[in-house]
Amino acid sequence: MTFTSIYRQEFNLVEKTVKPFMFMKMNPFQNNEQIIQIILDSIPAWVFFKDKENRFIRVNKTFCDIMEMSKKQLEGKSVFDFFPREQAEAYWDDDKKVMASGKPVRNIIEPMDSKHGKLWVRTDKIPYRNPEGEIIGIIGFSIEITELKKAETDLKNLHANEVLIRKELEQTLKQLQDSFVKIKELQSILPMCSYCRNIRDDKGHWSHLESYITKHTKSNFSHGICPDCLKKHFPEHAKK
């Protein structure tokens, strides 16, 4: 599932939530601010408004739920009051880019420390303007993508393991091919000197029988003396 499809699902939920308010009969005792807050609180994504001093000036219920704080506890405070400094600096840098450029910054993927552990969040931020068009802060819209991020990491690890396994298989295949070539060499007729018993390899080099076999197999030699050679070369010891 792509981020685009996730956002489409989120906006569909928002549309279903907001549409009833388009046709509802307004309560004359409720002002516009109350109506706006009711709508914001019905949105399943995290929505927050911040001023130019990095203070939350409005948040919705979903954001309060993930922070496990009330609106009163959040509004008027900055990200530096709730998050580690390095993390808060990253959030604030994004806000300043939006306010300086007057353009939205989308698809911000950042970690977030919460009471539930480390979460991954995807955020869009847009300029917050007053009726005169002046930028007075930012509006943020976030959804949690922790499970998607985990799936993405698992997929990368799976691909890395697949590459590693493929390399190991290639190495094993090469070793088998080399062994097969050596076996064929040993099974073929070997040119041997009739006098010194040296063997000629396929490159025309001559080597001792022991050296040739050791080079082309995993066999090693230990040297002793057979009874016949003992009698021939060391008769004094053979009699004992």
ABEGO torsion letter per residue (X at the ends): XBAAAAAAAAAAAAAAAAAAAAABBBBAABBAAAAAAAAAAABABBBBBBBAAGBBABBBAAAAAAAGBBAAAABGBBAAAABBAAAAAAAAAAAAAAAAAGBBBBGBBBBBBBAAEBBBBBBBBBBBBBAAGBBAEBBBBBBBAAAAAAAAAAAAAAAAAAAAAAAAAAAAAAAAAAAAAAAAAAABBBBBBAAAGBBBBAAGBBBBAAAAAAAABABBBBBBBBAAAAAAABAAAAAX
